[in-house]
Amino acid sequence: MAGVIQYAKRRVEALRRGSATETVAGDGPWTHLQLWVLVFAVVFPIAVALVVSTKQTGVVTGLGDLVPGGYAVENYREALVDYRFGRFMWNSLVMSLVVVVGKLVVSVCAAMAIVYYRVPHKDLVFLFILFTLLLPVPVRFVPLFQLMNDLGWSNTVLAITVPYVASATSVFILRQHFLSIPASIVETAKLDGVGPLRFMLFVLVPMSRGVLVGVSIIMFVYAWNQYLWPLIIIDSEANQVAQVGLQLLQGDVQGGQLSWSLVMAGSTLTLLPPLLLMIAFRKPLLETFSIQQK
């Protein structure tokens, strides 16, 4: 496995240098076999979910049952309309977009202040930001729940978005990227009398477009997959998100048997938005993951 990871890193570096056909060390049949095994291990559960979502009940007892059925349209329509899964997905989309925009604004401003400006004890502040990564998220739920109730935000979009606006991971990634920007560009901006806002909008953001897109995808997937906090703070079923909606689908038992076809249809629908985004923006996403090597 370690060999596959090293090979993948070398291949990414080759692609970044613009040589897609470059041969790297370890580029042999055994490495390719390991990669295909990993791909199969990831794709196979997704393929099974797709097949099950096209069946009447979704019960699979053997490999012979892994044949597409003829109930795909009916199952997806029932999940989206009858069980209001389309509403759940819309709520997740709104939540994710608000979280992404809020995190970008806060993280860019924080990283810019840490890197380019003389903030008192900024190294200590940055260490404190990183220290928050050691605190498990569920530990914060009790005081956060009380705070949301005191503010009157329970069962609202604010309750599932505002607590996620600050992100230590995003600040760390953007800080590392800002440190890689040539100092001459920063000095030129200072000599030209460029203010903080113009420096951020016309220098940092254009030069960080790829990284910002990659960070946005990471934040979108993270927000889209939230389950526990929306389950706690949202009481109304109409305001719930897609991950909790999947649990509601699992709670529906027809004739004493769980309708796995509906559950897999909902799971497939939930998978589509982040999967399409990751495929469409795979290049900036890889650049974001490899930024630590710069």
C-alpha positions in Angstrom: 0.0 0.0 0.0 2.8 2.4 0.8 4.3 1.8 -2.6 1.0 2.7 -4.3 0.8 5.9 -2.3 4.4 6.9 -3.2 3.6 6.1 -6.9 0.5 8.2 -6.8 2.5 11.1 -5.4 5.1 10.8 -8.1 2.4 10.7 -10.7 0.8 13.8 -9.4 4.1 15.6 -9.5 4.6 14.5 -13.1 1.2 15.8 -14.1 1.9 19.1 -12.4 5.1 19.4 -14.5 3.0 18.9 -17.6 4.4 15.5 -18.6 1.4 13.2 -18.5 3.4 10.4 -20.3 6.4 10.6 -18.1 7.5 7.3 -16.6 8.1 7.3 -12.9 9.9 4.8 -10.7 7.6 1.9 -9.7 5.5 2.2 -12.8 5.1 -1.5 -13.4 2.4 -4.2 -13.6 2.4 -4.9 -9.8 1.7 -1.2 -9.0 -1.0 -1.1 -11.6 -2.6 -4.2 -10.2 -2.7 -2.7 -6.7 -4.2 0.5 -8.1 -7.0 -1.5 -9.9 -7.7 -3.4 -6.7 -8.1 -0.1 -4.8 -10.3 1.3 -7.5 -12.5 -1.9 -7.4 -12.7 -1.7 -3.6 -14.0 1.9 -3.9 -16.3 1.5 -6.9 -17.9 -1.9 -6.0 -20.1 -0.7 -3.1 -21.3 2.3 -5.3 -22.1 -0.1 -8.1 -24.1 -2.4 -5.7 -26.0 0.6 -4.4 -26.9 1.6 -8.0 -28.1 -1.9 -8.8 -30.1 -2.3 -5.6 -31.8 1.1 -6.2 -33.3 -0.3 -9.4 -35.0 -3.3 -7.8 -38.4 -3.7 -6.2 -37.4 -4.5 -2.6 -33.6 -4.3 -2.9 -33.0 -7.7 -1.2 -29.6 -9.2 -2.3 -28.8 -12.7 -1.3 -26.1 -13.6 -3.8 -24.1 -12.4 -6.8 -27.0 -13.5 -9.0 -29.2 -10.7 -7.6 -26.7 -8.0 -8.7 -28.6 -7.5 -11.9 -30.3 -4.2 -12.6 -34.0 -4.2 -12.2 -36.8 -2.3 -13.8 -38.0 -0.1 -10.9 -35.4 2.7 -11.1 -37.7 5.5 -12.2 -40.4 4.5 -9.6 -37.9 4.2 -6.8 -36.2 7.5 -7.4 -39.5 9.3 -7.9 -40.9 7.8 -4.7 -37.8 8.9 -2.8 -37.7 12.4 -4.2 -41.5 13.1 -4.2 -43.3 10.8 -1.7 -40.6 11.0 0.9 -39.6 14.6 0.1 -36.0 13.7 -0.4 -35.7 16.5 -2.9 -36.5 18.9 -0.1 -33.8 17.4 2.1 -31.2 17.7 -0.7 -32.2 21.4 -1.2 -31.7 22.0 2.5 -28.2 20.4 2.4 -27.3 22.4 -0.7 -28.3 25.7 0.9 -26.4 24.7 4.1 -23.3 23.7 2.2 -23.2 26.8 0.0 -23.6 29.1 3.0 -20.9 27.3 4.9 -18.5 27.4 2.0 -18.9 31.1 1.4 -18.6 31.9 5.1 -15.6 29.7 5.6 -13.8 31.2 2.6 -14.3 34.8 3.8 -13.2 34.0 7.4 -10.3 31.8 6.4 -8.9 34.1 3.7 -9.0 37.1 6.1 -7.5 35.1 9.0 -4.7 33.5 6.8 -3.9 36.9 5.3 -3.6 38.5 8.7 -1.4 35.7 10.0 1.0 35.8 7.0 1.2 39.4 5.9 0.4 41.7 8.9 2.0 42.4 12.3 -0.6 40.9 14.6 0.5 40.7 18.2 1.4 37.1 19.2 0.1 35.9 15.8 2.2 32.7 16.0 0.5 31.9 19.3 -2.9 32.7 17.8 -2.2 30.3 14.9 -1.2 27.5 17.3 -4.4 28.1 19.2 -6.3 27.8 15.9 -4.5 24.5 15.2 -5.2 23.3 18.7 -9.0 23.4 18.0 -8.4 20.5 15.6 -7.7 18.3 18.7 -11.1 19.0 20.2 -13.7 16.5 19.0 -16.7 18.1 17.5 -19.4 16.3 19.6 -17.8 17.7 22.7 -19.0 21.2 21.6 -22.6 20.1 21.0 -23.9 20.7 24.6 -22.8 24.3 25.0 -23.5 25.0 21.3 -27.0 23.6 21.6 -27.7 25.9 24.6 -26.2 28.9 22.7 -28.5 28.3 19.7 -31.5 28.1 22.0 -30.5 31.3 23.7 -30.2 33.1 20.4 -33.5 31.7 19.1 -31.8 30.0 16.2 -33.0 26.4 16.8 -34.6 24.8 13.8 -33.2 27.4 11.4 -30.6 27.6 8.7 -28.4 29.8 11.0 -28.1 26.9 13.5 -26.6 24.5 11.0 -24.4 27.1 9.2 -22.9 29.6 11.6 -21.2 27.1 13.9 -19.3 25.8 10.8 -18.1 29.2 9.5 -14.7 29.0 11.2 -12.3 26.3 10.0 -8.8 25.7 11.3 -8.1 23.3 8.4 -8.9 26.0 5.8 -6.8 28.6 7.6 -3.9 26.2 7.7 -4.1 25.3 4.0 -4.5 29.0 2.9 -1.6 30.0 5.2 0.7 27.5 3.6 -0.3 28.7 0.1 0.1 32.4 1.0 3.7 31.6 2.3 4.5 30.2 -1.2 3.6 33.5 -3.0 6.8 35.4 -4.0 7.7 38.1 -1.5 8.5 40.5 -4.4 4.8 40.6 -5.3 3.9 41.5 -1.7 6.6 44.2 -1.5 5.4 45.7 -4.8 1.9 45.9 -3.6 3.0 47.7 -0.4 5.1 50.2 -2.4 2.1 51.0 -4.6 0.1 51.7 -1.5 -2.4 48.9 -2.0 -4.7 48.6 1.0 -5.6 45.4 2.8 -9.0 44.9 1.0 -7.6 45.6 -2.5 -4.6 43.4 -1.8 -6.9 40.6 -0.9 -9.3 41.0 -3.8 -6.8 41.9 -6.6 -3.6 40.1 -5.6 -4.3 37.2 -3.2 -7.6 35.9 -4.6 -6.5 35.9 -8.3 -3.2 34.2 -7.4 -5.0 31.6 -5.2 -7.9 30.7 -7.5 -7.0 27.1 -7.8 -6.4 26.5 -4.1 -9.6 28.4 -3.2 -11.6 26.1 -5.5 -10.0 23.0 -4.0 -10.6 24.2 -0.4 -14.2 25.0 -1.4 -14.8 21.5 -2.6 -13.3 20.1 0.6 -15.6 22.3 2.7 -18.6 21.6 0.5 -18.2 17.8 1.0 -17.7 18.3 4.7 -20.8 20.4 5.1 -22.9 18.1 2.8 -22.1 15.1 5.0 -23.1 16.6 8.3 -25.5 14.3 10.2 -25.3 14.5 14.0 -25.5 18.3 14.5 -28.5 18.8 12.1 -30.2 15.8 13.8 -29.8 17.4 17.2 -30.7 21.1 16.4 -33.4 20.7 13.7 -36.8 19.6 14.9 -38.9 20.0 11.8 -38.7 17.3 9.2 -39.2 19.9 6.4 -35.9 21.6 7.5 -33.8 18.5 7.7 -30.8 17.7 5.5 -30.1 14.8 3.2 -28.0 12.7 5.6 -30.8 12.8 8.2 -33.3 12.1 5.4 -31.5 8.8 4.7 -32.2 7.8 8.3 -35.9 8.7 7.8 -35.9 6.4 4.7 -34.4 3.6 6.8 -37.2 4.2 9.3 -39.8 3.3 6.8 -40.7 -0.4 7.0 -43.1 -1.9 4.4 -44.7 -5.1 5.3 -42.3 -5.7 8.1 -39.3 -5.4 5.8 -37.0 -2.5 5.2 -37.2 -1.1 1.6 -33.5 -1.2 0.8 -34.2 -0.1 -2.8 -35.5 3.3 -1.5 -32.6 3.6 0.9 -30.1 2.9 -1.9 -31.9 5.4 -4.2 -31.6 8.1 -1.5 -27.9 7.1 -0.9 -27.2 7.5 -4.7 -28.9 10.8 -4.8 -26.9 12.0 -1.8 -23.7 10.9 -3.4 -24.1 12.7 -6.7 -23.5 16.4 -5.8 -20.1 15.9 -4.1 -19.0 13.3 -6.6 -19.8 15.5 -9.6 -18.0 18.4 -8.0 -14.9 16.4 -7.2 -14.8 15.1 -10.8 -15.3 18.5 -12.3 -12.7 20.2 -10.1 -10.2 17.3 -9.6 -7.2 19.3 -10.7 -7.5 22.2 -8.2 -8.4 19.5 -5.6 -5.1 17.7 -6.2 -3.2 20.9 -6.1 -4.8 21.7 -2.7 -3.8 18.3 -1.3 -0.2 18.6 -2.6 0.3 22.2 -1.4 2.2 21.0 1.7 5.0 19.8 -0.6 5.6 23.3 -2.0 
